[in-house]
Amino acid sequence: MPKISPRLRGTIEISIASMGFGFLGIFGKWAFASGLSVGEFLSYRFALAGLLLWIALLLFKPNLVKLTKKQIFTAALLGIFGYGFFATLYFEAIDGLSVTLAALLLYTYPFWINIFSHFFTHDKISRKEALYLVTASTGLVLLLWGHIEVKNIWAIAAGLGSAISYAIYVLLSGKLQKTVHSVSSALYVITFAALALILFHRPDFSQIHNLTAFQTSTILGIALVCTVLPLSLELAALQKLKSTEVALLMMIEPLTAAAMGAWLFKESLSARQLIGVVIVVASLIANTLAKKTTRLD
């Protein structure tokens, strides 16, 4: 059986991770409709994800729990000021803007990743990569464009802040966690994100026994499908691919969200949105094939 190259493995990992993140809106919609607040949603999501990961590793892979103090400190910073901060800003944006505008602001993060990479790291973006990024982003705008509403002007800053903070998280994760097992890194990032979110939102855990079966299953789905699995795979992919490559491939996330919305909630896609999907997919395929051709050359 032929051996899979690290680059191909990383491409597969980030593609699966992006699809997992794409289900976040689905579970979020179910959670909010069931009566859960943003603070409860975020706190329960990360607390359960961290708890399940701790139990699994202590039972089956206890060696992955052991990290140096420096590695734990780095993961703590990424969890608190990366994931925890990004998630809070994003849902603050959703609270003050239409979901469409919040999503459009969030998905500017590939641009921020490429800008920061070009000026502050060695990952210089080529003209061809820039072209694919602009083309894919154009398709993304066509896909996501819809009802635009601003209830709170500061929510726009929160939306942009969520994109910038997530871009910084991706860049620092790729740079600082290269030598750390992706599952070990995910364990501590999720744990410290959970602690930060719990301290910030202060959910009433004494009422957790009042959760309905539907709410419990929704939180479990969020924890596994949208947190443990994709975060671990994302960190693994960042050890094999450039941050700029990861950023472009993560545009699979909104494609998944749109597809699942159309399937589960009967949200029909307009001709404009379908054109957007085709443009994004074509850009991702062209970029992947270009990378493969470059390696062969």
Secondary structure, DSSP 8 states (H G I E B T S, - for coil): -----HHHHHHHHHHHHHHHHHTHHHHHHHHHHTT--HHHHHHHHHHHHHHHHHHHHHHH-GGGG---HHHHHHHHHIIIIIIIHHHHHHHHHHHHB-HHHHHHHHTTHHHHHHHHHHHHSS----HHHHHHHHHHHHHHHHHH-----BS-HHHHHHHHHHHHHHHHHHHHHHHHSTTS-HHHHHHHHHHHHHHHHHHHH---GGGGGG--HHHHHHHHHHHIIIIIHHHHHHHHHHTTS-HHHHHHHTTHHHHHHHHHHHHHS-----HHHHHHHHHHHHHHHHHHHHHHHHHH-
